[in-house]
Amino acid sequence: MNRRNFLKLSGATLAASALAGVSVLGCKSSSKPVLKIGHLPLTDHLTIIAHSQFEYQHLTLEPVKFSSWPELLEALRSGAIQGGFALTPFGLALRQKGAPIKLVQAGHRNGSSLTIKNDPAITKLEDLRGKTIAIPSRFSTHNILLSKLLHEHGLSADKDVKVLEMGPPEMVNALSTGRIDAFIVAEPFGAQAEILKVGKALVYSKDVWKDHICCGLNLHETVINQHPEAVEELVGNFVKTANFIEANPKEAAQLSTRYLGQKPEVIQYVLETPKDRVSFRDLVPTASEIQTTQDYLVQFGISKERVDVASYLDDRFARKAYQA
């Protein structure tokens, strides 16, 4: 999804989003809310397994799996879902356009890799000069990571490589058939390429930007304002689940099948090989890392807009979860 289409879609549905948020949640009520939380079949969104791990007292949790970012973002904007995991640049863009959402928790840390095809001529980053590299969206954390990595090696994403937007599920096949030379995207697609022996990781995102934020849990402000006890329980259980994933990768991978639809052995591989390929520790988002994300978006010419971080970030629930 390119920036033009993203912003066009955002503007076209913004008014509907505000109205839908009211119609779904209505006036302030003590009734137990139904919170539909959107996610994609990505390792980044693995904490959604919290749905089956707890008895919820203050909400009814309904996970909603989407097959693409545009579908999830449209649902989040329109109020069809009350929250969702979204790439930080997407959340910032929605907020900048006036969508009434706030970031309440980091979904994970790290979690991506620059995967290259099996070609003896490609052994280092400089070998990608003139090659085609796929990203999920120009307006993505992965474009930031790629731009940062290339810049640090004296290359430009605009001049020295061909950057192609592509749906993540297409990338492994595109790599194996030679349509692309590399891709950078959230797991488990890099791991799939490794397991199928059609590609290998050249660089892990943890080594480009240590413990970087990527996807975050965004909730409608109406939910936060009218049902803070439900948000506290939701975030608290996601944090407990994150700790469970860290301590029990094999069991977490088995539980993931119901929600991600990925092979559990692939998810386990992501969680274990190598250590911190993706991390579910310290899911309190900070103002500084959100600001750094914005700085990178501007530095690399991805966006010119900025958001008041204080108006977008609400970290109190995540902070409380770690104090419990």
TORTORDREN-177722 format. One record per residue (C-alpha): x, y, z; residue in one letter; residue number from 1. Coordinates in pm, whole numbers. Layout:
<tibas>
TIBA        x        y        z   code   pos
TIBA        X        Y        Z      A   NUM
...
</tibas>
This chain:
<tibas>
TIBA        x        y        z   code   pos
TIBA        0        0        0      M     1
TIBA      161      325     -108      N     2
TIBA      142      654       80      R     3
TIBA      -95      813     -171      R     4
TIBA     -352      536     -141      N     5
TIBA     -305      521      234      F     6
TIBA     -377      891      283      L     7
TIBA     -662      887       32      K     8
TIBA     -829      600      215      L     9
TIBA     -766      769      549      S    10
TIBA     -928     1096      447      G    11
TIBA    -1224      931      282      A    12
TIBA    -1325      733      589      T    13
TIBA    -1231      964      874      L    14
TIBA    -1577     1107      931      A    15
TIBA    -1726      759      919      A    16
TIBA    -1471      648     1174      S    17
TIBA    -1578      907     1427      A    18
TIBA    -1945      824     1384      L    19
TIBA    -1883      451     1396      A    20
TIBA    -1687      486     1719      G    21
TIBA    -1992      643     1884      V    22
TIBA    -2241      395     1743      S    23
TIBA    -2039       92     1847      V    24
TIBA    -1963      204     2202      L    25
TIBA    -2250      441     2267      G    26
TIBA    -2269      653     2581      C    27
TIBA    -2076      578     2898      K    28
TIBA    -2191      254     3047      S    29
TIBA    -2090        7     3313      S    30
TIBA    -2181     -282     3084      S    31
TIBA    -1911     -527     2980      K    32
TIBA    -1780     -408     2641      P    33
TIBA    -1700     -631     2346      V    34
TIBA    -1355     -536     2219      L    35
TIBA    -1272     -654     1870      K    36
TIBA     -895     -644     1827      I    37
TIBA     -749     -668     1479      G    38
TIBA     -429     -853     1398      H    39
TIBA     -243    -1009     1106      L    40
TIBA      -92    -1360     1081      P    41
TIBA      245    -1228     1199      L    42
TIBA      470    -1338     1484      T    43
TIBA      463     -971     1590      D    44
TIBA       99    -1014     1693      H    45
TIBA      148    -1336     1889      L    46
TIBA       21    -1189     2217      T    47
TIBA     -330    -1224     2070      I    48
TIBA     -318    -1580     2209      I    49
TIBA     -414    -1409     2537      A    50
TIBA     -769    -1452     2410      H    51
TIBA     -774    -1820     2511      S    52
TIBA     -550    -1797     2816      Q    53
TIBA     -768    -1593     3052      F    54
TIBA    -1120    -1553     3183      E    55
TIBA    -1198    -1185     3127      Y    56
TIBA    -1391    -1000     3395      Q    57
TIBA    -1431     -655     3239      H    58
TIBA    -1455     -723     2867      L    59
TIBA    -1529     -978     2599      T    60
TIBA    -1226    -1010     2373      L    61
TIBA    -1285    -1096     2007      E    62
TIBA     -971    -1136     1794      P    63
TIBA    -1024    -1046     1428      V    64
TIBA     -764    -1175     1184      K    65
TIBA     -704     -972      868      F    66
TIBA     -505    -1076      563      S    67
TIBA     -360     -733      484      S    68
TIBA     -272     -399      640      W    69
TIBA     -524     -197      433      P    70
TIBA     -809     -417      557      E    71
TIBA     -705     -387      921      L    72
TIBA     -649      -12      903      L    73
TIBA     -982       42      733      E    74
TIBA    -1158     -153     1008      A    75
TIBA     -972       41     1278      L    76
TIBA    -1061      374     1117      R    77
TIBA    -1425      290     1058      S    78
TIBA    -1492      161     1408      G    79
TIBA    -1561     -193     1286      A    80
TIBA    -1299     -293     1543      I    81
TIBA    -1223     -113     1867      Q    82
TIBA     -849     -169     1848      G    83
TIBA     -574     -333     1653      G    84
TIBA     -204     -399     1622      F    85
TIBA      -55     -161     1366      A    86
TIBA      289      -56     1248      L    87
TIBA      391      257     1435      T    88
TIBA      405      473     1117      P    89
TIBA       50      363     1033      F    90
TIBA      -73      457     1380      G    91
TIBA       99      795     1360      L    92
TIBA      -53      862     1018      A    93
TIBA     -400      771     1137      L    94
TIBA     -363      999     1437      R    95
TIBA     -227     1280     1221      Q    96
TIBA     -538     1256     1002      K    97
TIBA     -757     1288     1310      G    98
TIBA     -845      928     1389      A    99
TIBA     -936      902     1760      P   100
TIBA     -685      631     1852      I   101
TIBA     -407      603     2106      K   102
TIBA     -107      375     2136      L   103
TIBA     -135      186     2465      V   104
TIBA      122      -92     2432      Q   105
TIBA      410     -207     2214      A   106
TIBA      319     -536     2049      G   107
TIBA      676     -668     2051      H   108
TIBA     1033     -556     1984      R   109
TIBA     1261     -638     1690      N   110
TIBA     1098     -909     1474      G   111
TIBA     1212     -850     1115      S   112
TIBA     1502     -950      894      S   113
TIBA     1653     -850      561      L   114
TIBA     1632    -1181      377      T   115
TIBA     1832    -1239       59      I   116
TIBA     1804    -1504     -209      K   117
TIBA     2055    -1786     -225      N   118
TIBA     2307    -1625     -454      D   119
TIBA     2684    -1653     -402      P   120
TIBA     2715    -1303     -550      A   121
TIBA     2523    -1155     -254      I   122
TIBA     2716    -1186       72      T   123
TIBA     2710     -832      208      K   124
TIBA     2483     -531      196      L   125
TIBA     2684     -354      -74      E   126
TIBA     2611     -647     -306      D   127
TIBA     2247     -536     -318      L   128
TIBA     2334     -232     -530      R   129
TIBA     2108     -242     -836      G   130
TIBA     1895     -521     -686      K   131
TIBA     1521     -535     -612      T   132
TIBA     1416     -534     -248      I   133
TIBA     1055     -586     -139      A   134
TIBA      893     -406      155      I   135
TIBA      531     -438      276      P   136
TIBA      462      -65      242      S   137
TIBA      655      252      179      R   138
TIBA      492      381      496      F   139
TIBA      627      101      717      S   140
TIBA      881       42      990      T   141
TIBA     1054     -188      742      H   142
TIBA     1114       98      501      N   143
TIBA     1271      290      790      I   144
TIBA     1494       -7      874      L   145
TIBA     1597      -58      513      L   146
TIBA     1665      312      458      S   147
TIBA     1867      333      780      K   148
TIBA     2070       23      694      L   149
TIBA     2145      138      341      L   150
TIBA     2235      488      460      H   151
TIBA     2482      347      712      E   152
TIBA     2653      156      430      H   153
TIBA     2673      450      195      G   154
TIBA     2375      349      -19      L   155
TIBA     2045      518      -95      S   156
TIBA     1706      351     -109      A   157
TIBA     1607      598     -382      D   158
TIBA     1910      565     -608      K   159
TIBA     2107      246     -545      D   160
TIBA     1836      -21     -514      V   161
TIBA     1487      -78     -649      K   162
TIBA     1234      -83     -365      V   163
TIBA      913     -268     -445      L   164
TIBA      596     -276     -234      E   165
TIBA      459     -629     -200      M   166
TIBA      221     -819       26      G   167
TIBA      420    -1020      284      P   168
TIBA      265    -1358      190      P   169
TIBA      396    -1312     -166      E   170
TIBA      756    -1244      -71      M   171
TIBA      891    -1596      -18      V   172
TIBA      762    -1712     -356      N   173
TIBA      887    -1396     -524      A   174
TIBA     1232    -1460     -377      L   175
TIBA     1236    -1824     -488      S   176
TIBA     1131    -1739     -844      T   177
TIBA     1377    -1452     -884      G   178
TIBA     1123    -1171     -905      R   179
TIBA     1302    -1004     -613      I   180
TIBA     1652    -1032     -473      D   181
TIBA     1568     -961     -111      A   182
TIBA     1289     -856      122      F   183
TIBA     1250     -703      464      I   184
TIBA      931     -772      653      V   185
TIBA      791     -901      980      A   186
TIBA      833    -1266     1067      E   187
TIBA      757    -1546     1001      P   188
TIBA      830    -1487      633      F   189
TIBA     1206    -1458      669      G   190
TIBA     1205    -1778      871      A   191
TIBA      991    -1949      606      Q   192
TIBA     1249    -1863      341      A   193
TIBA     1526    -2006      558      E   194
TIBA     1340    -2328      639      I   195
TIBA     1250    -2379      272      L   196
TIBA     1614    -2303      184      K   197
TIBA     1521    -2038      -72      V   198
TIBA     1680    -1752      122      G   199
TIBA     1879    -1653      426      K   200
TIBA     1892    -1366      671      A   201
TIBA     2157    -1108      585      L   202
TIBA     2073     -874      873      V   203
TIBA     1827     -894     1161      Y   204
TIBA     1639     -577     1251      S   205
TIBA     1763     -606     1610      K   206
TIBA     2109     -530     1471      D   207
TIBA     1987     -227     1274      V   208
TIBA     1792      -61     1555      W   209
TIBA     1829     -243     1884      K   210
TIBA     1500     -334     2055      D   211
TIBA     1308     -115     1814      H   212
TIBA      935      -68     1835      I   213
TIBA      741     -189     1531      C   214
TIBA      376     -282     1585      C   215
TIBA      175     -138     1869      G   216
TIBA     -170     -192     2015      L   217
TIBA     -394      101     1921      N   218
TIBA     -731      154     2087      L   219
TIBA    -1012      399     2020      H   220
TIBA    -1016      681     2274      E   221
TIBA    -1381      609     2348      T   222
TIBA    -1284      267     2479      V   223
TIBA    -1006      411     2693      I   224
TIBA    -1225      688     2836      N   225
TIBA    -1540      484     2897      Q   226
TIBA    -1389      148     2992      H   227
TIBA    -1049      202     3156      P   228
TIBA    -1089     -113     3366      E   229
TIBA    -1135     -316     3049      A   230
TIBA     -822     -161     2893      V   231
TIBA     -626     -230     3212      E   232
TIBA     -729     -596     3204      E   233
TIBA     -663     -631     2831      L   234
TIBA     -314     -479     2843      V   235
TIBA     -235     -663     3164      G   236
TIBA     -320     -997     3008      N   237
TIBA     -123     -917     2693      F   238
TIBA      182     -842     2909      V   239
TIBA      135    -1167     3102      K   240
TIBA      111    -1348     2770      T   241
TIBA      427    -1178     2646      A   242
TIBA      609    -1312     2951      N   243
TIBA      466    -1658     2882      F   244
TIBA      590    -1646     2522      I   245
TIBA      941    -1557     2636      E   246
TIBA      947    -1845     2885      A   247
TIBA      760    -2103     2677      N   248
TIBA      831    -2057     2304      P   249
TIBA      730    -2409     2202      K   250
TIBA      395    -2393     2384      E   251
TIBA      330    -2042     2253      A   252
TIBA      399    -2160     1899      A   253
TIBA      146    -2440     1940      Q   254
TIBA     -116    -2198     2068      L   255
TIBA      -49    -1961     1777      S   256
TIBA     -199    -2191     1515      T   257
TIBA     -556    -2097     1603      R   258
TIBA     -484    -1727     1560      Y   259
TIBA     -204    -1690     1307      L   260
TIBA     -265    -1995     1090      G   261
TIBA      109    -2048     1055      Q   262
TIBA      292    -2377     1111      K   263
TIBA      389    -2398     1479      P   264
TIBA      740    -2519     1396      E   265
TIBA      797    -2202     1194      V   266
TIBA      676    -1980     1479      I   267
TIBA      895    -2169     1724      Q   268
TIBA     1191    -2122     1490      Y   269
TIBA     1128    -1747     1489      V   270
TIBA     1108    -1736     1867      L   271
TIBA     1430    -1928     1917      E   272
TIBA     1660    -1878     1617      T   273
TIBA     1850    -1665     1693      P   274
TIBA     1777    -1528     2038      K   275
TIBA     1589    -1198     2028      D   276
TIBA     1505    -1232     1660      R   277
TIBA     1175    -1112     1802      V   278
TIBA     1132    -1008     2163      S   279
TIBA      828     -978     2385      F   280
TIBA     1006     -808     2673      R   281
TIBA      944     -451     2791      D   282
TIBA      628     -366     2599      L   283
TIBA      592      -19     2749      V   284
TIBA      610      223     2453      P   285
TIBA      808      541     2518      T   286
TIBA      770      891     2385      A   287
TIBA     1134      895     2278      S   288
TIBA     1103      591     2051      E   289
TIBA      784      723     1894      I   290
TIBA      961     1054     1832      Q   291
TIBA     1260      870     1687      T   292
TIBA     1025      689     1450      T   293
TIBA      890     1025     1334      Q   294
TIBA     1241     1162     1296      D   295
TIBA     1337      870     1071      Y   296
TIBA     1020      911      863      L   297
TIBA     1118     1271      795      V   298
TIBA     1491     1204      754      Q   299
TIBA     1435      941      487      F   300
TIBA     1166     1135      302      G   301
TIBA      886      894      390      I   302
TIBA      667     1158      552      S   303
TIBA      673     1530      620      K   304
TIBA      399     1524      882      E   305
TIBA      449     1507     1257      R   306
TIBA      215     1416     1539      V   307
TIBA      207     1547     1893      D   308
TIBA      339     1233     2061      V   309
TIBA      174     1321     2392      A   310
TIBA     -167     1318     2224      S   311
TIBA     -107      976     2070      Y   312
TIBA       73      784     2346      L   313
TIBA     -104      653     2655      D   314
TIBA      144      428     2833      D   315
TIBA      -15      420     3179      R   316
TIBA     -181       78     3130      F   317
TIBA      138      -89     3011      A   318
TIBA      340       69     3292      R   319
TIBA       87      -53     3547      K   320
TIBA       94     -404     3398      A   321
TIBA      466     -431     3469      Y   322
TIBA      418     -303     3824      Q   323
TIBA      163     -571     3908      A   324
</tibas>
